[in-house]
């Protein structure tokens, strides 16, 4: 399953969600965020592994990740999954049970949420149809991520509702390059 | 509870307990604690070309390592042979978080555990927990002889005089009828080859031993050679979508073709990975996992089918 033809990605700005957002005024500007963690997994259901640096390949994903290799749970379905991000702020809110949607706090460690990049100070929900950079790599926001029962099953914890509307952002990679924790994240346009 | 996280674990111990059974101790290379488990649980081990299930026989209180025992199955599909050939101290095995279809009922009371050969693994974990809880239990262990009884020393250490061994080469064979008569009112747990569980089940039916007190772990799916699959129709509750399952394809395959993502592992109805809910339909259950109660609303799409039309809770 590593031949490139098995990897079906939708170009981020070709996704209907990005199409609808492109050129529409709005979204916060002037922010500056930081990359906290990079995680990849070799195949569906495999534990995420933290990297100190990662190679991002335009149109493909992060080298070694399941969506780069075509071995992910959702790889058979064409989608925007080259690289996925989630806000540390959302994880912090879950940990303080805010809003109180479940029995109590849900503590999701960085290796548990299954997004590639954990970021701080980045308004992900404002970035559909927008270009932004992580260090030297340029990303395109394709669509909002949506929580799935798969993660709930895997971790055996209630996550679907708590993650609703703050589940992160699925992006395409426009410019290849190497990223590292600590990299600055900024809006381009 | 279908999908389980897969971890790259390190083999920290590998030695033979009998000439054809390899004991493996597994640790997480980066974390001190592995996912918790309860007696009777098993893990999936990724092997060349597939997945195999192995019960955990260690102490559930010991979160630092998983202990499995792998019998080299000469006539098998090659998974156990691959493990025997590849697992060495320091090597890596890809192992899922544990799952339990064979849990000890916490009602207390009396327990009778029956193990046959490599079926000793979940029974040993159960005996350990029962002994620690000072429960009233006995263990019956069937094997050809002591030298070919995996984990015999470990089981003896845990059970002491609560263990009875039945070694056929010594002319001692377990009499299931006597066993059942003495087990009246006790919870009965059995794990072993089909010949052992079949004998037990025949006796259970003949003697009217209560079916709800009997629990078994399956090594292999029930093969019903006479089963002739028919085509059937499926309705997806959430969308009203209709799917056709031809006679020569599994429900799981058809769901996958239509982008319903399901985890799966064994695809022979024993592991429980692909479990799915249904709302209505005349289901032909062919798995070896689901209990009678669960079967009213759950099915295993890898092997189970339906007559006519089936409405899936998807």
Interface residues (C-beta under 8 A of the other chain):
Chain A: X43 X44 X45 X46 X47 X73 X74 X76 X77 X150 X153 X154 X155 X156
Chain B: X1 X2 X3 X4 X5 X6 X7 X8 X94 X96 X256 X259 X261 X263
